Amino acid sequence: MRLSTPLLAAAVMTARVAAVLRQYTLVVTHATIAPDGVSRSAWLVNGTTPGPTIVADEGDQLSINVINKGDEPITIHWHG
């Protein structure tokens, strides 16, 4: 029993040390696209829609810089 407690504590401490800072830059633009042959107005993130997937592990810190190059204010609704 004595060995299991220190090993558990070491495993928890290791998980915290493994957390990283993940940095992303999202450039939001407004454009006309026609992915199905019909032109429509759309917001693009880094030139694509949908935008990039943000990947992180539990405990990671995220720094996300959003640059709005559109002609109107925007808000972002985060999922996950």
PDB file with SEQRES, HELIX, SHEET and CRYST1 records, atoms N, CA, C and O in Angstrom:
SEQRES   1 A   80  MET ARG LEU SER THR PRO LEU LEU ALA ALA ALA VAL MET          
SEQRES   2 A   80  THR ALA ARG VAL ALA ALA VAL LEU ARG GLN TYR THR LEU          
SEQRES   3 A   80  VAL VAL THR HIS ALA THR ILE ALA PRO ASP GLY VAL SER          
SEQRES   4 A   80  ARG SER ALA TRP LEU VAL ASN GLY THR THR PRO GLY PRO          
SEQRES   5 A   80  THR ILE VAL ALA ASP GLU GLY ASP GLN LEU SER ILE ASN          
SEQRES   6 A   80  VAL ILE ASN LYS GLY ASP GLU PRO ILE THR ILE HIS TRP          
SEQRES   7 A   80  HIS GLY                                                      
HELIX    1 AA1 SER A    4  VAL A   17  1                                  14    
SHEET    1 AA1 3 ARG A  40  VAL A  45  0                                        
SHEET    2 AA1 3 LEU A  21  ILE A  33 -1                                        
SHEET    3 AA1 3 GLN A  61  ASN A  68  1                                        
CRYST1    1.000    1.000    1.000  90.00  90.00  90.00 P 1           1          
ATOM      1  N   MET A   1       0.813  -1.191   0.000  1.00  0.00           N  
ATOM      2  CA  MET A   1       0.000   0.000   0.000  1.00  0.00           C  
ATOM      3  C   MET A   1       0.853   1.251   0.000  1.00  0.00           C  
ATOM      4  O   MET A   1       0.485   2.241  -0.631  1.00  0.00           O  
ATOM      5  N   ARG A   2       1.953   1.236   0.671  1.00  0.00           N  
ATOM      6  CA  ARG A   2       2.774   2.433   0.742  1.00  0.00           C  
ATOM      7  C   ARG A   2       3.249   2.881  -0.634  1.00  0.00           C  
ATOM      8  O   ARG A   2       3.346   4.083  -0.880  1.00  0.00           O  
ATOM      9  N   LEU A   3       3.542   1.975  -1.516  1.00  0.00           N  
ATOM     10  CA  LEU A   3       4.046   2.343  -2.831  1.00  0.00           C  
ATOM     11  C   LEU A   3       2.956   2.894  -3.739  1.00  0.00           C  
ATOM     12  O   LEU A   3       3.245   3.708  -4.617  1.00  0.00           O  
ATOM     13  N   SER A   4       1.716   2.471  -3.550  1.00  0.00           N  
ATOM     14  CA  SER A   4       0.661   2.924  -4.457  1.00  0.00           C  
ATOM     15  C   SER A   4       0.362   4.411  -4.285  1.00  0.00           C  
ATOM     16  O   SER A   4       0.071   5.090  -5.269  1.00  0.00           O  
ATOM     17  N   THR A   5       0.425   4.924  -3.089  1.00  0.00           N  
ATOM     18  CA  THR A   5       0.136   6.344  -2.872  1.00  0.00           C  
ATOM     19  C   THR A   5       1.189   7.237  -3.520  1.00  0.00           C  
ATOM     20  O   THR A   5       0.810   8.171  -4.226  1.00  0.00           O  
ATOM     21  N   PRO A   6       2.486   7.010  -3.327  1.00  0.00           N  
ATOM     22  CA  PRO A   6       3.469   7.856  -4.014  1.00  0.00           C  
ATOM     23  C   PRO A   6       3.388   7.732  -5.530  1.00  0.00           C  
ATOM     24  O   PRO A   6       3.579   8.727  -6.230  1.00  0.00           O  
ATOM     25  N   LEU A   7       3.113   6.548  -6.058  1.00  0.00           N  
ATOM     26  CA  LEU A   7       3.009   6.388  -7.502  1.00  0.00           C  
ATOM     27  C   LEU A   7       1.815   7.155  -8.049  1.00  0.00           C  
ATOM     28  O   LEU A   7       1.909   7.765  -9.114  1.00  0.00           O  
ATOM     29  N   LEU A   8       0.703   7.134  -7.342  1.00  0.00           N  
ATOM     30  CA  LEU A   8      -0.470   7.876  -7.770  1.00  0.00           C  
ATOM     31  C   LEU A   8      -0.165   9.368  -7.764  1.00  0.00           C  
ATOM     32  O   LEU A   8      -0.518  10.074  -8.708  1.00  0.00           O  
ATOM     33  N   ALA A   9       0.480   9.848  -6.725  1.00  0.00           N  
ATOM     34  CA  ALA A   9       0.838  11.268  -6.658  1.00  0.00           C  
ATOM     35  C   ALA A   9       1.792  11.627  -7.787  1.00  0.00           C  
ATOM     36  O   ALA A   9       1.667  12.699  -8.379  1.00  0.00           O  
ATOM     37  N   ALA A  10       2.728  10.763  -8.093  1.00  0.00           N  
ATOM     38  CA  ALA A  10       3.664  11.027  -9.190  1.00  0.00           C  
ATOM     39  C   ALA A  10       2.933  11.073 -10.522  1.00  0.00           C  
ATOM     40  O   ALA A  10       3.265  11.893 -11.377  1.00  0.00           O  
ATOM     41  N   ALA A  11       1.949  10.213 -10.711  1.00  0.00           N  
ATOM     42  CA  ALA A  11       1.190  10.212 -11.964  1.00  0.00           C  
ATOM     43  C   ALA A  11       0.398  11.500 -12.114  1.00  0.00           C  
ATOM     44  O   ALA A  11       0.329  12.054 -13.211  1.00  0.00           O  
ATOM     45  N   VAL A  12      -0.196  11.981 -11.045  1.00  0.00           N  
ATOM     46  CA  VAL A  12      -0.956  13.228 -11.100  1.00  0.00           C  
ATOM     47  C   VAL A  12      -0.027  14.396 -11.384  1.00  0.00           C  
ATOM     48  O   VAL A  12      -0.360  15.260 -12.195  1.00  0.00           O  
ATOM     49  N   MET A  13       1.118  14.440 -10.740  1.00  0.00           N  
ATOM     50  CA  MET A  13       2.067  15.534 -10.968  1.00  0.00           C  
ATOM     51  C   MET A  13       2.589  15.496 -12.400  1.00  0.00           C  
ATOM     52  O   MET A  13       2.778  16.550 -13.008  1.00  0.00           O  
ATOM     53  N   THR A  14       2.822  14.327 -12.943  1.00  0.00           N  
ATOM     54  CA  THR A  14       3.294  14.210 -14.315  1.00  0.00           C  
ATOM     55  C   THR A  14       2.262  14.753 -15.295  1.00  0.00           C  
ATOM     56  O   THR A  14       2.624  15.411 -16.270  1.00  0.00           O  
ATOM     57  N   ALA A  15       0.991  14.488 -15.051  1.00  0.00           N  
ATOM     58  CA  ALA A  15      -0.058  14.986 -15.943  1.00  0.00           C  
ATOM     59  C   ALA A  15      -0.074  16.507 -15.957  1.00  0.00           C  
ATOM     60  O   ALA A  15      -0.290  17.103 -17.012  1.00  0.00           O  
ATOM     61  N   ARG A  16       0.143  17.140 -14.838  1.00  0.00           N  
ATOM     62  CA  ARG A  16       0.152  18.597 -14.780  1.00  0.00           C  
ATOM     63  C   ARG A  16       1.372  19.176 -15.483  1.00  0.00           C  
ATOM     64  O   ARG A  16       1.277  20.224 -16.121  1.00  0.00           O  
ATOM     65  N   VAL A  17       2.493  18.522 -15.376  1.00  0.00           N  
ATOM     66  CA  VAL A  17       3.708  18.996 -16.036  1.00  0.00           C  
ATOM     67  C   VAL A  17       3.568  18.890 -17.549  1.00  0.00           C  
ATOM     68  O   VAL A  17       4.131  19.705 -18.280  1.00  0.00           O  
ATOM     69  N   ALA A  18       2.822  17.892 -18.028  1.00  0.00           N  
ATOM     70  CA  ALA A  18       2.688  17.655 -19.459  1.00  0.00           C  
ATOM     71  C   ALA A  18       1.786  18.681 -20.146  1.00  0.00           C  
ATOM     72  O   ALA A  18       1.789  18.758 -21.375  1.00  0.00           O  
ATOM     73  N   ALA A  19       1.009  19.477 -19.387  1.00  0.00           N  
ATOM     74  CA  ALA A  19       0.131  20.481 -19.995  1.00  0.00           C  
ATOM     75  C   ALA A  19       0.979  21.497 -20.752  1.00  0.00           C  
ATOM     76  O   ALA A  19       2.067  21.872 -20.314  1.00  0.00           O  
ATOM     77  N   VAL A  20       0.462  21.932 -21.890  1.00  0.00           N  
ATOM     78  CA  VAL A  20       1.214  22.873 -22.722  1.00  0.00           C  
ATOM     79  C   VAL A  20       0.345  24.081 -23.070  1.00  0.00           C  
ATOM     80  O   VAL A  20      -0.878  24.050 -22.929  1.00  0.00           O  
ATOM     81  N   LEU A  21       0.999  25.130 -23.521  1.00  0.00           N  
ATOM     82  CA  LEU A  21       0.308  26.301 -24.043  1.00  0.00           C  
ATOM     83  C   LEU A  21       0.159  26.106 -25.542  1.00  0.00           C  
ATOM     84  O   LEU A  21       1.153  25.972 -26.256  1.00  0.00           O  
ATOM     85  N   ARG A  22      -1.063  26.092 -26.015  1.00  0.00           N  
ATOM     86  CA  ARG A  22      -1.329  25.941 -27.448  1.00  0.00           C  
ATOM     87  C   ARG A  22      -1.793  27.287 -27.976  1.00  0.00           C  
ATOM     88  O   ARG A  22      -2.744  27.873 -27.458  1.00  0.00           O  
ATOM     89  N   GLN A  23      -1.115  27.776 -29.012  1.00  0.00           N  
ATOM     90  CA  GLN A  23      -1.409  29.096 -29.555  1.00  0.00           C  
ATOM     91  C   GLN A  23      -1.972  28.980 -30.964  1.00  0.00           C  
ATOM     92  O   GLN A  23      -1.461  28.231 -31.796  1.00  0.00           O  
ATOM     93  N   TYR A  24      -3.034  29.736 -31.212  1.00  0.00           N  
ATOM     94  CA  TYR A  24      -3.679  29.753 -32.520  1.00  0.00           C  
ATOM     95  C   TYR A  24      -3.943  31.194 -32.923  1.00  0.00           C  
ATOM     96  O   TYR A  24      -4.196  32.048 -32.073  1.00  0.00           O  
ATOM     97  N   THR A  25      -3.884  31.462 -34.220  1.00  0.00           N  
ATOM     98  CA  THR A  25      -4.317  32.736 -34.778  1.00  0.00           C  
ATOM     99  C   THR A  25      -5.416  32.438 -35.780  1.00  0.00           C  
ATOM    100  O   THR A  25      -5.237  31.636 -36.697  1.00  0.00           O  
ATOM    101  N   LEU A  26      -6.560  33.091 -35.596  1.00  0.00           N  
ATOM    102  CA  LEU A  26      -7.697  32.918 -36.493  1.00  0.00           C  
ATOM    103  C   LEU A  26      -7.939  34.238 -37.205  1.00  0.00           C  
ATOM    104  O   LEU A  26      -8.233  35.248 -36.566  1.00  0.00           O  
ATOM    105  N   VAL A  27      -7.814  34.234 -38.535  1.00  0.00           N  
ATOM    106  CA  VAL A  27      -8.068  35.427 -39.337  1.00  0.00           C  
ATOM    107  C   VAL A  27      -9.439  35.259 -39.985  1.00  0.00           C  
ATOM    108  O   VAL A  27      -9.647  34.362 -40.803  1.00  0.00           O  
ATOM    109  N   VAL A  28     -10.366  36.130 -39.610  1.00  0.00           N  
ATOM    110  CA  VAL A  28     -11.747  36.039 -40.086  1.00  0.00           C  
ATOM    111  C   VAL A  28     -11.946  37.026 -41.231  1.00  0.00           C  
ATOM    112  O   VAL A  28     -11.652  38.214 -41.099  1.00  0.00           O  
ATOM    113  N   THR A  29     -12.453  36.516 -42.363  1.00  0.00           N  
ATOM    114  CA  THR A  29     -12.738  37.353 -43.532  1.00  0.00           C  
ATOM    115  C   THR A  29     -14.146  37.047 -44.031  1.00  0.00           C  
ATOM    116  O   THR A  29     -14.741  36.028 -43.680  1.00  0.00           O  
ATOM    117  N   HIS A  30     -14.654  37.938 -44.843  1.00  0.00           N  
ATOM    118  CA  HIS A  30     -15.979  37.766 -45.441  1.00  0.00           C  
ATOM    119  C   HIS A  30     -15.770  37.610 -46.939  1.00  0.00           C  
ATOM    120  O   HIS A  30     -15.012  38.371 -47.539  1.00  0.00           O  
ATOM    121  N   ALA A  31     -16.432  36.632 -47.551  1.00  0.00           N  
ATOM    122  CA  ALA A  31     -16.225  36.377 -48.978  1.00  0.00           C  
ATOM    123  C   ALA A  31     -17.467  35.739 -49.584  1.00  0.00           C  
ATOM    124  O   ALA A  31     -18.367  35.290 -48.873  1.00  0.00           O  
ATOM    125  N   THR A  32     -17.496  35.709 -50.902  1.00  0.00           N  
ATOM    126  CA  THR A  32     -18.528  34.979 -51.630  1.00  0.00           C  
ATOM    127  C   THR A  32     -17.938  33.639 -52.034  1.00  0.00           C  
ATOM    128  O   THR A  32     -16.878  33.576 -52.656  1.00  0.00           O  
ATOM    129  N   ILE A  33     -18.633  32.570 -51.675  1.00  0.00           N  
ATOM    130  CA  ILE A  33     -18.162  31.221 -52.009  1.00  0.00           C  
ATOM    131  C   ILE A  33     -19.271  30.475 -52.743  1.00  0.00           C  
ATOM    132  O   ILE A  33     -20.441  30.850 -52.671  1.00  0.00           O  
ATOM    133  N   ALA A  34     -18.885  29.416 -53.449  1.00  0.00           N  
ATOM    134  CA  ALA A  34     -19.862  28.590 -54.170  1.00  0.00           C  
ATOM    135  C   ALA A  34     -19.440  27.123 -54.106  1.00  0.00           C  
ATOM    136  O   ALA A  34     -19.149  26.526 -55.142  1.00  0.00           O  
ATOM    137  N   PRO A  35     -19.401  26.527 -52.902  1.00  0.00           N  
ATOM    138  CA  PRO A  35     -18.942  25.139 -52.801  1.00  0.00           C  
ATOM    139  C   PRO A  35     -19.835  24.140 -53.530  1.00  0.00           C  
ATOM    140  O   PRO A  35     -19.375  23.072 -53.934  1.00  0.00           O  
ATOM    141  N   ASP A  36     -21.109  24.485 -53.699  1.00  0.00           N  
ATOM    142  CA  ASP A  36     -22.039  23.592 -54.399  1.00  0.00           C  
ATOM    143  C   ASP A  36     -22.503  24.181 -55.727  1.00  0.00           C  
ATOM    144  O   ASP A  36     -23.473  23.708 -56.318  1.00  0.00           O  
ATOM    145  N   GLY A  37     -21.797  25.224 -56.196  1.00  0.00           N  
ATOM    146  CA  GLY A  37     -22.148  25.854 -57.458  1.00  0.00           C  
ATOM    147  C   GLY A  37     -23.088  27.037 -57.321  1.00  0.00           C  
ATOM    148  O   GLY A  37     -23.330  27.747 -58.297  1.00  0.00           O  
ATOM    149  N   VAL A  38     -23.626  27.264 -56.121  1.00  0.00           N  
ATOM    150  CA  VAL A  38     -24.509  28.404 -55.868  1.00  0.00           C  
ATOM    151  C   VAL A  38     -23.742  29.420 -55.024  1.00  0.00           C  
ATOM    152  O   VAL A  38     -23.303  29.109 -53.917  1.00  0.00           O  
ATOM    153  N   SER A  39     -23.585  30.636 -55.552  1.00  0.00           N  
ATOM    154  CA  SER A  39     -22.832  31.668 -54.832  1.00  0.00           C  
ATOM    155  C   SER A  39     -23.588  32.135 -53.599  1.00  0.00           C  
ATOM    156  O   SER A  39     -24.803  32.332 -53.629  1.00  0.00           O  
ATOM    157  N   ARG A  40     -22.840  32.307 -52.514  1.00  0.00           N  
ATOM    158  CA  ARG A  40     -23.426  32.826 -51.276  1.00  0.00           C  
ATOM    159  C   ARG A  40     -22.348  33.515 -50.455  1.00  0.00           C  
ATOM    160  O   ARG A  40     -21.157  33.244 -50.606  1.00  0.00           O  
ATOM    161  N   SER A  41     -22.786  34.400 -49.594  1.00  0.00           N  
ATOM    162  CA  SER A  41     -21.902  35.128 -48.699  1.00  0.00           C  
ATOM    163  C   SER A  41     -21.546  34.232 -47.514  1.00  0.00           C  
ATOM    164  O   SER A  41     -22.400  33.508 -47.002  1.00  0.00           O  
ATOM    165  N   ALA A  42     -20.293  34.278 -47.080  1.00  0.00           N  
ATOM    166  CA  ALA A  42     -19.875  33.427 -45.961  1.00  0.00           C  
ATOM    167  C   ALA A  42     -18.724  34.065 -45.200  1.00  0.00           C  
ATOM    168  O   ALA A  42     -17.961  34.868 -45.738  1.00  0.00           O  
ATOM    169  N   TRP A  43     -18.622  33.681 -43.932  1.00  0.00           N  
ATOM    170  CA  TRP A  43     -17.458  34.040 -43.129  1.00  0.00           C  
ATOM    171  C   TRP A  43     -16.435  32.920 -43.288  1.00  0.00           C  
ATOM    172  O   TRP A  43     -16.783  31.743 -43.203  1.00  0.00           O  
ATOM    173  N   LEU A  44     -15.192  33.279 -43.515  1.00  0.00           N  
ATOM    174  CA  LEU A  44     -14.107  32.303 -43.622  1.00  0.00           C  
ATOM    175  C   LEU A  44     -13.159  32.508 -42.444  1.00  0.00           C  
ATOM    176  O   LEU A  44     -12.929  33.637 -42.011  1.00  0.00           O  
ATOM    177  N   VAL A  45     -12.622  31.429 -41.940  1.00  0.00           N  
ATOM    178  CA  VAL A  45     -11.615  31.503 -40.885  1.00  0.00           C  
ATOM    179  C   VAL A  45     -10.353  30.866 -41.439  1.00  0.00           C  
ATOM    180  O   VAL A  45     -10.337  29.681 -41.770  1.00  0.00           O  
ATOM    181  N   ASN A  46      -9.299  31.659 -41.538  1.00  0.00           N  
ATOM    182  CA  ASN A  46      -8.040  31.240 -42.164  1.00  0.00           C  
ATOM    183  C   ASN A  46      -8.283  30.755 -43.590  1.00  0.00           C  
ATOM    184  O   ASN A  46      -7.636  29.823 -44.067  1.00  0.00           O  
ATOM    185  N   GLY A  47      -9.237  31.413 -44.261  1.00  0.00           N  
ATOM    186  CA  GLY A  47      -9.508  31.133 -45.665  1.00  0.00           C  
ATOM    187  C   GLY A  47     -10.406  29.944 -45.933  1.00  0.00           C  
ATOM    188  O   GLY A  47     -10.618  29.591 -47.093  1.00  0.00           O  
ATOM    189  N   THR A  48     -10.947  29.309 -44.888  1.00  0.00           N  
ATOM    190  CA  THR A  48     -11.779  28.124 -45.094  1.00  0.00           C  
ATOM    191  C   THR A  48     -13.068  28.204 -44.286  1.00  0.00           C  
ATOM    192  O   THR A  48     -13.166  28.943 -43.307  1.00  0.00           O  
ATOM    193  N   THR A  49     -14.041  27.432 -44.716  1.00  0.00           N  
ATOM    194  CA  THR A  49     -15.251  27.233 -43.934  1.00  0.00           C  
ATOM    195  C   THR A  49     -15.631  25.759 -44.028  1.00  0.00           C  
ATOM    196  O   THR A  49     -15.758  25.270 -45.151  1.00  0.00           O  
ATOM    197  N   PRO A  50     -15.818  25.028 -42.967  1.00  0.00           N  
ATOM    198  CA  PRO A  50     -15.631  25.543 -41.615  1.00  0.00           C  
ATOM    199  C   PRO A  50     -14.163  25.858 -41.365  1.00  0.00           C  
ATOM    200  O   PRO A  50     -13.286  25.434 -42.117  1.00  0.00           O  
ATOM    201  N   GLY A  51     -13.912  26.601 -40.306  1.00  0.00           N  
ATOM    202  CA  GLY A  51     -12.537  26.979 -39.960  1.00  0.00           C  
ATOM    203  C   GLY A  51     -11.751  25.802 -39.419  1.00  0.00           C  
ATOM    204  O   GLY A  51     -12.245  24.675 -39.393  1.00  0.00           O  
ATOM    205  N   PRO A  52     -10.523  26.065 -38.987  1.00  0.00           N  
ATOM    206  CA  PRO A  52      -9.656  24.990 -38.500  1.00  0.00           C  
ATOM    207  C   PRO A  52     -10.165  24.389 -37.189  1.00  0.00           C  
ATOM    208  O   PRO A  52     -10.893  25.034 -36.435  1.00  0.00           O  
ATOM    209  N   THR A  53      -9.775  23.167 -36.941  1.00  0.00           N  
ATOM    210  CA  THR A  53     -10.080  22.514 -35.672  1.00  0.00           C  
ATOM    211  C   THR A  53      -9.030  22.917 -34.651  1.00  0.00           C  
ATOM    212  O   THR A  53      -7.830  22.861 -34.921  1.00  0.00           O  
ATOM    213  N   ILE A  54      -9.489  23.320 -33.484  1.00  0.00           N  
ATOM    214  CA  ILE A  54      -8.573  23.656 -32.391  1.00  0.00           C  
ATOM    215  C   ILE A  54      -8.436  22.403 -31.538  1.00  0.00           C  
ATOM    216  O   ILE A  54      -9.425  21.876 -31.030  1.00  0.00           O  
ATOM    217  N   VAL A  55      -7.209  21.934 -31.387  1.00  0.00           N  
ATOM    218  CA  VAL A  55      -6.949  20.692 -30.665  1.00  0.00           C  
ATOM    219  C   VAL A  55      -6.242  21.011 -29.358  1.00  0.00           C  
ATOM    220  O   VAL A  55      -5.260  21.752 -29.339  1.00  0.00           O  
ATOM    221  N   ALA A  56      -6.748  20.446 -28.260  1.00  0.00           N  
ATOM    222  CA  ALA A  56      -6.117  20.634 -26.955  1.00  0.00           C  
ATOM    223  C   ALA A  56      -6.441  19.444 -26.075  1.00  0.00           C  
ATOM    224  O   ALA A  56      -7.463  18.780 -26.247  1.00  0.00           O  
ATOM    225  N   ASP A  57      -5.562  19.191 -25.143  1.00  0.00           N  
ATOM    226  CA  ASP A  57      -5.791  18.150 -24.149  1.00  0.00           C  
ATOM    227  C   ASP A  57      -6.263  18.801 -22.858  1.00  0.00           C  
ATOM    228  O   ASP A  57      -5.970  19.969 -22.602  1.00  0.00           O  
ATOM    229  N   GLU A  58      -6.987  18.052 -22.051  1.00  0.00           N  
ATOM    230  CA  GLU A  58      -7.454  18.580 -20.775  1.00  0.00           C  
ATOM    231  C   GLU A  58      -6.270  19.107 -19.980  1.00  0.00           C  
ATOM    232  O   GLU A  58      -5.252  18.427 -19.854  1.00  0.00           O  
ATOM    233  N   GLY A  59      -6.396  20.303 -19.450  1.00  0.00           N  
ATOM    234  CA  GLY A  59      -5.325  20.917 -18.674  1.00  0.00           C  
ATOM    235  C   GLY A  59      -4.452  21.858 -19.479  1.00  0.00           C  
ATOM    236  O   GLY A  59      -3.728  22.666 -18.898  1.00  0.00           O  
ATOM    237  N   ASP A  60      -4.497  21.777 -20.803  1.00  0.00           N  
ATOM    238  CA  ASP A  60      -3.719  22.697 -21.632  1.00  0.00           C  
ATOM    239  C   ASP A  60      -4.262  24.110 -21.492  1.00  0.00           C  
ATOM    240  O   ASP A  60      -5.433  24.312 -21.173  1.00  0.00           O  
ATOM    241  N   GLN A  61      -3.398  25.078 -21.735  1.00  0.00           N  
ATOM    242  CA  GLN A  61      -3.824  26.471 -21.797  1.00  0.00           C  
ATOM    243  C   GLN A  61      -3.888  26.866 -23.258  1.00  0.00           C  
ATOM    244  O   GLN A  61      -3.040  26.461 -24.054  1.00  0.00           O  
ATOM    245  N   LEU A  62      -4.901  27.662 -23.615  1.00  0.00           N  
ATOM    246  CA  LEU A  62      -5.066  28.112 -24.990  1.00  0.00           C  
ATOM    247  C   LEU A  62      -4.896  29.616 -25.066  1.00  0.00           C  
ATOM    248  O   LEU A  62      -5.387  30.356 -24.214  1.00  0.00           O  
ATOM    249  N   SER A  63      -4.197  30.055 -26.093  1.00  0.00           N  
ATOM    250  CA  SER A  63      -4.091  31.470 -26.425  1.00  0.00           C  
ATOM    251  C   SER A  63      -4.547  31.592 -27.872  1.00  0.00           C  
ATOM    252  O   SER A  63      -3.870  31.124 -28.787  1.00  0.00           O  
ATOM    253  N   ILE A  64      -5.709  32.230 -28.072  1.00  0.00           N  
ATOM    254  CA  ILE A  64      -6.284  32.317 -29.413  1.00  0.00           C  
ATOM    255  C   ILE A  64      -6.420  33.781 -29.791  1.00  0.00           C  
ATOM    256  O   ILE A  64      -7.171  34.527 -29.163  1.00  0.00           O  
ATOM    257  N   ASN A  65      -5.691  34.186 -30.818  1.00  0.00           N  
ATOM    258  CA  ASN A  65      -5.713  35.555 -31.318  1.00  0.00           C  
ATOM    259  C   ASN A  65      -6.661  35.600 -32.512  1.00  0.00           C  
ATOM    260  O   ASN A  65      -6.406  34.956 -33.529  1.00  0.00           O  
ATOM    261  N   VAL A  66      -7.751  36.355 -32.396  1.00  0.00           N  
ATOM    262  CA  VAL A  66      -8.734  36.461 -33.475  1.00  0.00           C  
ATOM    263  C   VAL A  66      -8.565  37.817 -34.146  1.00  0.00           C  
ATOM    264  O   VAL A  66      -8.663  38.859 -33.498  1.00  0.00           O  
ATOM    265  N   ILE A  67      -8.311  37.793 -35.453  1.00  0.00           N  
ATOM    266  CA  ILE A  67      -8.146  39.018 -36.235  1.00  0.00           C  
ATOM    267  C   ILE A  67      -9.339  39.132 -37.170  1.00  0.00           C  
ATOM    268  O   ILE A  67      -9.541  38.285 -38.041  1.00  0.00           O  
ATOM    269  N   ASN A  68     -10.129  40.184 -36.984  1.00  0.00           N  
ATOM    270  CA  ASN A  68     -11.318  40.398 -37.802  1.00  0.00           C  
ATOM    271  C   ASN A  68     -10.956  41.282 -38.987  1.00  0.00           C  
ATOM    272  O   ASN A  68     -10.726  42.481 -38.824  1.00  0.00           O  
ATOM    273  N   LYS A  69     -10.904  40.696 -40.176  1.00  0.00           N  
ATOM    274  CA  LYS A  69     -10.648  41.469 -41.393  1.00  0.00           C  
ATOM    275  C   LYS A  69     -11.930  41.694 -42.185  1.00  0.00           C  
ATOM    276  O   LYS A  69     -11.884  42.113 -43.342  1.00  0.00           O  
ATOM    277  N   GLY A  70     -13.069  41.417 -41.569  1.00  0.00           N  
ATOM    278  CA  GLY A  70     -14.358  41.663 -42.196  1.00  0.00           C  
ATOM    279  C   GLY A  70     -14.764  43.116 -42.006  1.00  0.00           C  
ATOM    280  O   GLY A  70     -14.058  43.894 -41.364  1.00  0.00           O  
ATOM    281  N   ASP A  71     -15.903  43.468 -42.569  1.00  0.00           N  
ATOM    282  CA  ASP A  71     -16.365  44.849 -42.486  1.00  0.00           C  
ATOM    283  C   ASP A  71     -17.405  45.059 -41.388  1.00  0.00           C  
ATOM    284  O   ASP A  71     -18.001  46.133 -41.312  1.00  0.00           O  
ATOM    285  N   GLU A  72     -17.639  44.052 -40.531  1.00  0.00           N  
ATOM    286  CA  GLU A  72     -18.574  44.169 -39.413  1.00  0.00           C  
ATOM    287  C   GLU A  72     -17.979  43.501 -38.181  1.00  0.00           C  
ATOM    288  O   GLU A  72     -17.096  42.652 -38.296  1.00  0.00           O  
ATOM    289  N   PRO A  73     -18.465  43.885 -36.999  1.00  0.00           N  
ATOM    290  CA  PRO A  73     -18.008  43.200 -35.782  1.00  0.00           C  
ATOM    291  C   PRO A  73     -18.445  41.726 -35.806  1.00  0.00           C  
ATOM    292  O   PRO A  73     -19.431  41.373 -36.452  1.00  0.00           O  
ATOM    293  N   ILE A  74     -17.707  40.888 -35.102  1.00  0.00           N  
ATOM    294  CA  ILE A  74     -18.035  39.457 -35.040  1.00  0.00           C  
ATOM    295  C   ILE A  74     -18.013  38.973 -33.595  1.00  0.00           C  
ATOM    296  O   ILE A  74     -17.419  39.609 -32.724  1.00  0.00           O  
ATOM    297  N   THR A  75     -18.655  37.862 -33.358  1.00  0.00           N  
ATOM    298  CA  THR A  75     -18.505  37.112 -32.110  1.00  0.00           C  
ATOM    299  C   THR A  75     -18.244  35.664 -32.505  1.00  0.00           C  
ATOM    300  O   THR A  75     -18.642  35.218 -33.581  1.00  0.00           O  
ATOM    301  N   ILE A  76     -17.581  34.949 -31.632  1.00  0.00           N  
ATOM    302  CA  ILE A  76     -17.307  33.533 -31.892  1.00  0.00           C  
ATOM    303  C   ILE A  76     -17.923  32.717 -30.772  1.00  0.00           C  
ATOM    304  O   ILE A  76     -17.744  33.025 -29.594  1.00  0.00           O  
ATOM    305  N   HIS A  77     -18.646  31.677 -31.145  1.00  0.00           N  
ATOM    306  CA  HIS A  77     -19.272  30.760 -30.192  1.00  0.00           C  
ATOM    307  C   HIS A  77     -18.431  29.483 -30.188  1.00  0.00           C  
ATOM    308  O   HIS A  77     -18.372  28.770 -31.190  1.00  0.00           O  
ATOM    309  N   TRP A  78     -17.792  29.203 -29.076  1.00  0.00           N  
ATOM    310  CA  TRP A  78     -16.893  28.050 -28.982  1.00  0.00           C  
ATOM    311  C   TRP A  78     -17.678  26.796 -28.634  1.00  0.00           C  
ATOM    312  O   TRP A  78     -18.568  26.835 -27.784  1.00  0.00           O  
ATOM    313  N   HIS A  79     -17.357  25.688 -29.281  1.00  0.00           N  
ATOM    314  CA  HIS A  79     -17.963  24.383 -28.992  1.00  0.00           C  
ATOM    315  C   HIS A  79     -16.876  23.459 -28.471  1.00  0.00           C  
ATOM    316  O   HIS A  79     -15.698  23.639 -28.780  1.00  0.00           O  
ATOM    317  N   GLY A  80     -17.266  22.487 -27.695  1.00  0.00           N  
ATOM    318  CA  GLY A  80     -16.301  21.482 -27.290  1.00  0.00           C  
ATOM    319  C   GLY A  80     -16.303  21.232 -25.821  1.00  0.00           C  
ATOM    320  O   GLY A  80     -15.534  20.402 -25.334  1.00  0.00           O  
TER     321      GLY A  80                                                      
END                                                                             
